[in-house]
Amino acid sequence: MFLPLFFDISGGELLVILLFALLFFGSKGIPGVARTLGRTMRQLRDATAEVQREIQRGADEVKKGYEEQKQAFRIEPPANAVPQQPTPPAAAAPPVPEPPAPPADAPAPAPEQA
């Protein structure tokens, strides 16, 4: 038989504690003590649940404020805006073509005199 150990208390130690509680509180007082202990544990559980709910509410409010600020600072393009195509990078200038060579039987141009 498995007896769960609470706070590393063995079966013998648990028996001594229960005997002490019976002697100290009496057979009629133990149900009242157990009831009070149960109410205290319930109140403690309710209080921790309330603290967790408050923390969650605070986190939700912070998240909501963040989302509102994010929407407020979003830059939207105007409704009639036309998306622009990206311009290609500047290419090297095309080479300048050389003038055609004169035919071989053409007379040579006269030298310019200054």
Secondary structure as GFF3:
##gff-version 3
##sequence-region A 1 114
A	DSSP	alpha_helix	11	72	.	.	.	ID=ss1
###
